[in-house]
Amino acid sequence: MKLNFKTFGEGDPVIILHGLFGMLDNWQTFAKKLAPHGYQVYIVDQRNHGRSPHSEDFDYSLTASDLADFISDQGIEQAHIVGHSMGGKTAIQFAYDYPELTMSLTAIDIAPRAYQPGHLEIFDAILSMDLSIVSSRKDADEQLSEKISDPGIRMFLLKNLARSSDGFAWRANFPVLYAQYSSIIGPVEVAMANNIPTLFVRGTKSNYITEDDIKMIRNLYTQVTIADISAGHWIHAERPEELLTALLDFLK
C-alpha cells in the first residue's frame, strides 16, 4: 500500500493523518505553517481516502501497518505522529504497534474508545447519489442537498469528487468505508501503560473527548499532556493558530 503524500520543510519528521472522509489537502495549510519551525512535515492520504489506493479491507491495524511501510519507504528512523479523529486512532494504534518508530504521539479530538454511529446520514446521502447524471459540482451539490442541509459539510464531502474519464467519481472509497464503519468507530486496543510522549488535544465545544476519557487517557499514558482549545471537532479549521501553538509547545 503506497500512500499518497506531500512534504514540506526540513528537520525532525512529523506525519499528519486526516480524519474520516478527509484527505491530506485538509492539512496542507497547517503543515506549511508548522514546517518553518524546524520540521519536515508529511501529510498523508490514508488507504481508501484521497489519492491513496483503494482496498476492500480497512481497520486500524492495517492503517498503522500502512504508516509503518510509509516510514520505511521514506527512510525515516522515527517520527512525530499526529492524527485527527480517525487519523488520531490510526496514530494511537501505530504508537502501540510500533513504539520503536514513534518519537511522539498527538491525537486531536479523539479517544481510544468506541463511538456511537455519527455518519450514517452522510453515507446514505453519498451512496444514494447517481454520479452518471452529474455534469458539474453544482449538480453534485444539488443532489447532496436533498439529504444534507449543511453547506459546510457538503463542501467538505465534495472535495472528494474528481473528474474521471466518463464524468465524475469519488476519491474516497465510500462503499468500503461504510462496510467497515464498525471498525472505524470501534475502540483502539491500548492494553498497557505507554511511556511515549503523548499529547491529546480536546475541543472544548466538542463531545469527542469526555472527562471520563481524560481519566482513561491519564491511566494509559505515563507522559501525557492534555491541551484544551475552545473549538468544535474541526480544531485545525476553527483554531489553527492555537493548535499550532499547542503542538509546537509539546514538540519542543
N, C-alpha and C positions, 0 to 999 in steps of 0.2 A: 504494500500500500504506500505509494509515493505521494505524500501530501503536497498540495499546492501551498506556496508561501511567498511572502515578501520579507525583505530585511532592510533595516536602517541602522546607521551608526556603527561605532566600533567600541569594543570593551567587553566586559563580562556579558555573557549571553542571557537574555530574557526572552522567554517564549510566552506569547499571549494566545489564549484559546477562547473563542467566541462561544455564545450560547446557542440553544436550540433555534433552528431556522435562520441562524446568523451566518456570517462569513467574515473572512479576515478584513474586508473593507470597513466593517463596523468599527474596527480598532485602529485604522490607519492614522487618523489624525492624532490619536493618543500616542501611538508608537513614535510618531515624528517628534512629539513633544518630549518623550522620555529619552530618546536616543542621545541628544546632545549632552546629557548628564553623565556620559561615560559608559554607555551600554550599547551592545549590538542587540537590537530588538527584532525578533522574528514574530510575525503574525501568520497564523496557520489556519487553513481550512481543514476542519476535521472530516473524516470519512462521511459520505452521503451529504456533504454540505459544500457550497461554493463550487470551486473548480477542482476539488479533490475527487478521486474515483468513487464510484458507487459500489455498494456491496449489499448482499442480502442479509448480512449479519451486522448487528450493532449492539454493543454493550461496553461497559467501562473498562473491562479487562482488555478488550480489543482496541479501544481508543487510546488507552495507556500504552499498549504494545506498539500501536502506530507511532506514538510520540517517541518511544524508545528507538524505533527504527529511524525516525527522522533525525534524532540527535546523533545517532551513529553515522548516518549518511552525511551530516554536516561536519563531522569530525569534532564534535563538542564533547568535552570531558564531563562537565557538569553545567547545569543551567538553573537560573531562577525561573520557576514555573508559575504563571499567572493565569487564572481561569475565571470566567464569569458564568454563573448559573450552570448550565450543563457542562460548559468548559471547566468550571470550578470542580465539578465532580470528577471529570477526567483528571484534573490536576491532583486532586486528593488521592484518587486511585493510583496515579503514577507515582506519587511520593511514597505510597505504601509498597507498591510492587518494585520500584526502582530507587530506593533511597540513595544508592551509590551515585546516581546520576542527578540527584536533586540538591541544588545549592540552597534553595529556599522554596517555600510554597505560599502562594497567595490565592485565597478563594474569595471571590467577590459575590456577596449576597446569595450564598448557598451554604447549606449544612450537609453533612454526610448521612442524611436520613431519607426515608421515603416521603414523598409529597403526594397530595391529592391531585387527581387529574385536573389540569387547568387550561388545556389547549384543545379540547375536543371540538369546540366551535370552529377553531381555526382549521383543524384537519377536515372537518365537514365542509367548510367553505372551499378549501383548496381542492379537495378530492372530488368535489361535485362540479368543478369548473370544466367547461368544454373549450380547450385551447384551440380546437380546429376552427372555431369561428372568431378567434381573437386576431385582429389585424393591427392592433396598436395597444400601447399600455393603457390608454384611456378605456378601450374595450375591456381589458382585464380588470381594471379598477371598477368599472360599472358592474361586472359580474360579481366581484368580491363584495361590493357594497350591498348586494342583496342579502348577505348574511353577516357582514362585519361593518358596523356603522362607524367605528373609529377610524378616521382618515390616517392617523399616525401609524396604527397597526397595519393598515393596508399598504402604506408607503414602505414600511419595513419589509413586509412579505414580498412586495413587488420588486424589491432589489434582487430577488431570486429568479426573476423572469428574464430569459435571454433569447435573443433571436436564434432560430435554428434554420436548417436548410429548407424546411417547409412551413415556416411560421415562427411560433414561439414554443419554448419548452422551459420547464423548471430546472434550475441548477440543483436545488435540494431534492433528495430522493424521498419525497413525501410518503409514498406508499410503504416503504420500508420503515421510515421513522414512525409511522402510525402503527405498523405491525409490531414494532419493538418498543412502543411507548411505555409499556410497563417496566421495561429495563431502564428507560431514560429517567422516569420519575421514582424509580426504586432506590434503595439505600446503597451507599458505597460501604463495603465492609472494611472497617479500620478496627482491627480486633485488639490492638495493643497500644500502649503509650508510644508516642512518636517524638523524638527529640530534634527533628528538623526544625530550623527557624521558620515559624509559620505566622502568617497574617490572615485574619478573617476580617473583611470589610462588610459592615452591615449598613444597609439603607434604612434609616430610622422611620421612613414613611412606607416601608415595605414590610410584608409579613413573612418573608422567606427565612429570616433568622430570628427565632424567638428567644426569650430569656432561658427557657429550658434547653434550647440548642446551645446557648453560651455555656451553660453548666456542663453539658456533654463535651463540648469542644475543649474546655479547660481540663477535663479529665483525660482526654485523648492526646493532647499535645502539651508537652512539658515546656516548650519555648514558644508560647503563643502570645500574639498581640491582637487585641480587638480594636478596630477603628470604626467609630460611628460617624456616618455622614448623613446630613439631612437631605435625603433623596429617596425616591422610589427604587424599584428594582433595577432600572437602567441608569446606574450611578455614573457610568462613563459618559453618558449623553447629557445627564442633568447637571452633574457637578464634576466636570473633568479636571478642573484645576485642584479641587480638594482631593480628588482621588489620586492625582499625580503627586501631590504633597505627601499624602499618607503612604504611598508606595515608595517614594524616594526616602522618606524618613526611615522606613522599615529596611529597605535595601542597604542603606548606609550604616 
